[in-house]
Amino acid sequence: MSVASLRLERARRQLAAFCRARMGARPVVDCALQDDALLLRFDGEPGLRLEWDGAAWRVSWRAAQGWKPWPQLPRAADMTVLIDALEQAPLHVHW
């Protein structure tokens, strides 16, 4: 397994744990691997996309015109920084 694949899998596990900790009676938030990106989905619909660019995670949110940089945190060098931002972002209404 390549270093990039290991980094992606580790990030997927961290994000999946974050989602599991926020599920209520039904799973509304989950994490999925798609190609070389992680998707944070809300009720099955992609909401955030995370892509590793070699130095940091690029964070995008789904807009009507396609994927746009997430205003709260467009890049994060570490997954824990991203998870902290998710905790405080308007997206928290999903959990």
RAJO-V241858 format. One record per residue. N is the residue number from 1. OMEGA is omega in whole degrees, -180 to 180 (none if undefined). BURIAL is # if it has 16 or more other C-alpha atoms within 10 Angstrom, else .. D_LAST is the distance of its C-alpha to the last C-alpha in Angstrom with 2 decimals. Layout:
N:OMEGA:BURIAL:D_LAST  N:OMEGA:BURIAL:D_LAST
//
This chain:
1:-178:.:33.52  2:178:.:33.60  3:179:.:32.11  4:179:.:29.83  5:178:.:28.64  6:179:.:28.10  7:-180:.:26.08  8:180:#:23.88  9:178:.:23.44  10:178:.:22.67  11:179:#:20.00  12:179:#:18.53  13:179:.:18.47  14:-179:.:16.81  15:177:#:14.03  16:177:#:13.71  17:176:.:13.55  18:-180:#:10.76  19:-179:#:8.73  20:-178:.:10.20  21:-176:.:9.35  22:180:.:5.57  23:176:.:6.40  24:-178:.:7.15  25:179:.:10.38  26:-179:.:10.21  27:178:.:9.34  28:-180:#:7.43  29:175:#:7.30  30:-176:#:10.81  31:180:#:13.71  32:176:#:17.14  33:178:.:20.53  34:-176:.:22.58  35:180:.:26.05  36:-179:.:25.84  37:172:#:22.30  38:177:#:18.77  39:171:#:16.25  40:-174:#:12.49  41:178:#:11.71  42:-175:#:9.22  43:177:.:10.69  44:-179:.:13.67  45:178:.:14.42  46:179:#:15.00  47:177:#:13.25  48:175:#:14.68  49:-180:#:17.91  50:179:#:19.30  51:178:#:23.06  52:-179:#:25.36  53:-180:.:28.45  54:180:.:30.53  55:-177:.:29.63  56:174:.:25.94  57:172:#:22.75  58:-175:#:22.83  59:180:#:19.42  60:175:#:19.37  61:-176:#:17.06  62:178:.:18.04  63:-179:.:20.16  64:-178:.:22.61  65:-178:.:25.40  66:-178:.:23.84  67:180:.:22.12  68:175:.:22.40  69:-180:#:21.97  70:-175:#:18.60  71:-177:.:19.84  72:-177:.:17.80  73:-177:#:19.23  74:178:#:21.53  75:177:#:22.80  76:-179:#:21.91  77:-175:.:24.63  78:-179:.:22.43  79:180:#:19.12  80:176:.:18.32  81:179:.:18.87  82:-180:#:16.45  83:176:#:13.66  84:179:.:14.58  85:178:.:14.42  86:180:.:10.94  87:-174:.:9.90  88:-176:.:11.85  89:177:.:11.51  90:179:.:10.60  91:-177:.:8.21  92:179:.:5.59  93:-180:.:5.47  94:178:.:3.80  95:none:.:0.00
//
